[in-house]
Amino acid sequence: MKKIEAVIKPFKLEDVKDALTEAGITGMTVSDVKGYGRQQGHSELYRGAEYVVDFLPKIKLELIVSETEVDSTIDIIVNSAKTGKIGDGKIFVSTVEKVVRIRTGEQDEDAI
């Protein structure tokens, strides 16, 4: 099993969710996060004063999938979250040792 973490632009969340749902991937955790990479934030003007916004709003998706679904899940996220502009986000994949569904006690693949 693998954990896929994707950091995307907030306005792309519905597109990504719809594409994943259409592919049969229904479970995910979504968090509002802030951060920056190469974007390095940006300057804004408020009441005549300029200030720097260091951390930009992003959405972090977390999904647990079987190893056979990793590449297709990544492709779906990339294709539905991509704008072609800086700040589109990143995807991280890591190994998951164990999953337990609290309600039923099911474990690993059965618990996904």
N, C-alpha and C positions, 0 to 999 in steps of 0.2 A: 504494500500500500504506500501511496505517496501523498504528501501534503503539498498542495499548490497554493501559494500566496501570490496574489496579483494586486499591484497598486496601480489604479487607473484614475482617469479624470472623472469627477463626479457625474457629469452629464452623460457619460457612456454607460452608467450602471444598468439602466433598463435594457439597452441593446445587448449587453453581455449576458444579463440574466435571461432574457428571452431566447438568445441563441443557445445557452447552456440547457435551458429547460427543453427546448425543441430537440436537443441531442440526447435527452433522457437523464441529464445530470440535474438533480433537483435540490440537493442539500448543499447549503453554503452558509457561511457566516460573513456578514458585512459590517464593517466598522468605518466611521468617519475618522480620518487621520489627517495630519498635516506634515509636510516635509518638503524637501527640495533636493535636486540632483544638479544636473548641469544648468537647469533653469536659473538657479541662484536667486530666486525671488524676483520682485519687481518693485518699482517706485510708484506711489500713488499720490494724488493731490487731494487734500481735505481742508476745506476752508482756507485756501491759499497757502497752506503749509505742505511741503513735500515730506513724505515718510516712506520708509522701505518696509515692504512686507516680505520677511525672510522665509516664512513657512507658508506654503500654498496648500489649499484644501485638496485632499485626495480621498479616494475610497479604497479600502483594503478588503479584498475578497479572500476567504480561506475555504478551500475545498479538500476533502479527502477522497481520492479515487484509487481504483485498482491500477496496478502497473501497466496493464494493457490499455487503459484510457488516458494515460498521461499525455502522449503526443497529440491526440485528437482534442483533448481539453485545452491544451496550450494553443493549438491552431484556432480553436473557436474564440478564445479570449483575445488573441492577437488580431484576428480578422474583425471582431466586433468592437474592439476598443481603440483601434488605430485611427488616428487623424492625420498622421504624417507630419505632425508638428512636434517641436520639443516639448517634453513633459508628458508624453503619452503613458509613461509608466514602466514598470518592470514586473517580471514574473520570477518567482523563486520556487524551486522544487526540492523537497527534502523527504527523507524516509520516515515512515511512521511505524513504530514498533508494535503498537497494540491499540485497538479501538474497542470500547465496551459501550453498548447501549444500556443506559442506566435502567430504563423501564423494564426491559425484558432479560437483561443479562447476556444478550447475544454478543459475540465477539468477532473482531477482525472483519473480514469481508461481509459476513452476515449483518454486521452492525452499521455498515455504510449506508 
